[in-house]
Amino acid sequence: MRNKMKERLKCNEPAFGLSITFNSPQLVEIAARMGFDWVLIDCEHGTINLESVESLARAAEASGITPIARPRSKDPADIQQVMDRGVMGVQVPHLKTGHDAQDVVDAVKYHPLGKRGLAAGTRPANYGFGITQSEYVEEANRESLICVQFEDKEAIENADEILKVPNIDVFFIGPSDLSQSMGHPGQYDEPSVAEAINSTFDKILAAGQTAGTPANADKIKSTLDRGVRYTYTHTTKLLGSAADSFFAAARG
């Protein structure tokens, strides 16, 4: 299956996602109808289990958008579990070193690019029907997307070595955890936090890589102008913005 979002990013076109933290295939279908390119299936902060990941990935495929999962952790076992449910990539939290980044690549990619365990009967391998293992490995290595998150002070300090790890598609700055890691929870405009964010964006773009970060309606234009191409908004933020517009019209 083609990863349409990965193709957009390769062409330097923005890919807009919706973060989902609970099991609702219907919401995935609605996201597609609303025009989103992909959904982030959030197993780190949400209530989504592995069975739900599979249902949400299936809804995304049927709707023509790309399912990306954020696993519970950067542990290779957590990464392989969501990949084997049929998502087309991962957004992995809390990497701190180049070694961490290489571990992620190894967990997502099959030989010769990585060390992911190969099983013929998984859903992304068509349960072993109609495709050889060699064909599946080639397709999976080509189409799977890897996004790693800079959201710890140590990751910012090690940005140069992380950016050198091959086969990573997106380098994502998570401002909430980063601000907390730097001692200023939620204070994105605090000078040291803002400098860490801006300098890391500069490094990502100077390396010719794709930058990612979340953005709501009031930030999306400036985020795109900053050079970010991989971005998403949260379901609750989207609903809240629509509710504000509704009640402003109702009371105006």
N, C-alpha and C positions, 0 to 999 in steps of 0.2 A: 504493500500500500504506500502511495506517495505521501510524503510529509509536506503538505502545501505550505505550512508556516515556515518550514526550513527553507523552502524555495524562495519565499518572499524575503526572508532575511538575507539570503545570498545575493539578492538583487538590490539590497539596501532599502527595501520597502518596509514600512512599519507593520508590525503584527500586533493586533489589539486583542487582549484576553480578558476573561472574566474569572475571578477567583471564586471557587465554590468549596464550602467547608462542610456541607452535609449532603446526604445521598438524595439526589433528585434528578433522575434522568430527564424529567420534563423541563427542568431549568436549563439543562445542557441544550435541549432542543430549542428552547426559547432564546438562549444566547445566540445560537446559529441564526435564527430568524431575525434577531435584532442587528446582525451584521458583524458579530465578533469572529475573529479568525481562529481562536483557540480558547480552551478552558484550562485553568489550573486546578487540578484535583488535589486539594490540600489535606494531606494525611498528617502533617505536622501539627497544625493548629485546629483542625476540624474533628468531626466525629466519624469520619469515613474509614471503613475497614476494607480489607482486601476484596471481599465479595462486592462491595459497593464500587470499588475502583473499576472492576470489570464491567459492571452495569453502566457506569458513567462513560467509560471508554467506548463501549458499544454504542451508546446514544450519540457520542461525538462523531464516530465514524459514519453512522447512519445519516447524520445531519450535515456531513461534509466539512466539519471543523476538526482541528487537531487536539487530541487529548495529551496534556502534559501533567505529570504527577509530581507533587512535592512529597518525597518519602518522609517517614517519621524522623529519620536521622540520616547522617552520611554513612552509616554502617552498610557495607556491601550487601549484606543479607536483606536489609530493608529496600535497597535499590533494586535488587534482582526480583524481589517479590512483586513490586509494582510493575516492573517491565514485563514480567511473565503474565500479568493480567491483560496486557495488550495496549498500554499507553505507548505513545510514540516518542517519549522523551521524559527526562526528569529535570527538575529544578532542585538542586541539592543544597540543604542549609548548612551553615556553620563550618565551612572549610577554613582552615587556618594556614596551610602550607602547600607547597607544590606537591609534596608527597600525598597529602589528602586529595588533591585534584587528580593525581594519577590513579589513586585508588578508585575514584569515581569512574574514570574512563575504563578502567579494568572491569568494573562491575557492570557497565552498560554494553560494552563492545565485546564481540566474540573475537577469537583468534583470526587474523594476526594482530588486530588492533587492541585487543584486551583479553580478559580471562573469564568472561561471563560463562557460567555453567550452561551447557547446551542440552536441551531436552526436546525431543521431537513432538511430544504430545501437548504442548502448550497452545493456548489460544492464538498468540501472534504467529505461531508456526502452522496455522490452519489445522491444529490437532494432529499433524502428521500426514494430512491428506493433500494430494495434488501439488506438492512442492517437495523437492529434495532438501535434505539438510544443507547441502552446499549452497543451493539457491536461496534458502531462507537466511543463512548466515550473511551472504553477500547483500541481500536486501536490507536486513536488519542493521548491518554496519553502515550502510549508505543512508538510510532514512532516519535512524534514531538521532534525537537531538539531546545535547548535554548542555545544561545551564548550571553554573556554579555561583554560589552567593558569597559576596563579600559583606559580612555583617558582624565581624569581630575585629577588634583593634589589631590582633595578630595578623589577620588576613590582609588588612591595609598595609601593614609593615612588610608583608611578604608578597605584595601584589606583583612585583616584577617576576618572581619565580613562578607564581601561579599562572601568569600570562604566557609563560613559555611552554606550558604543557600542551601537547598537540591533541587534536580531535575534540576540543571543547568549542561549542558554537556560540555561547552567550556567557558574558561575565556580568553578573547582576549585583547591584548595590542595594542592600536592604537597610534603609535608613533607621528603622525603629530599633532593631537589635544593635545596630552599630552605635547609635547615640547612647544606648544603655551601656554598651561595652566601654564606651569612652567616659562614662560617669555623668551623662547628661540625658537621662531618659526622655525621649520625645522632643528634645530641643534640637531640631535639625538646623536651626539658624545659629546655634551657638558657634562661635568662631572656629574652634578646633574641629568640631564635627563638620561644619560646612567646608572647611579646608580639606579634610580627609575625603569627603564625598567628591568635591570638585577635582582634586588632584588625581584621584583614582579614575574618574571619568576620563580625564586627560590621558592617563596612561593606557586605558583600554582603547581609546580611539586612536592614539598615536601608534599603537601596535597593530592597527588595522583590524581590530576585533569588534564584534557586536556588543553594544552595551545594553543593559536592561535595568529597569527599576519600576516600581509601581507608580501610578499617577491617577488622580481623580480628575473630574471635569475642570476644576479650577487650575490644575497644574499640567494638563496634558499638552497644551501648546508649548509651554516653556520646556517641557521634557523632550518633546520632539525637536525643538530648536537646539537643544543641548546635544543632539546627535543620537539619542536613545531610539532604538528601533523595536526592542522587545519590551512590551509594557502591558500592564493589566490594571483593572480596577476591581474593587471588592463588591460582591453582591450587595452587602449592606449599605455601602456608600452609594451605589447606583440607585437602590430603592430609596435611600434617604434624600438624595438629590431630587428624584422624581416626586417624592412626597412633599418636599419643600415647594416645588413648583406648583403642585396641585393645590396646596393650602393657601399659597400666595394668591393664586387665581381665585380661589373660592372666597377669600376674605377681602380681596381687593375691590 
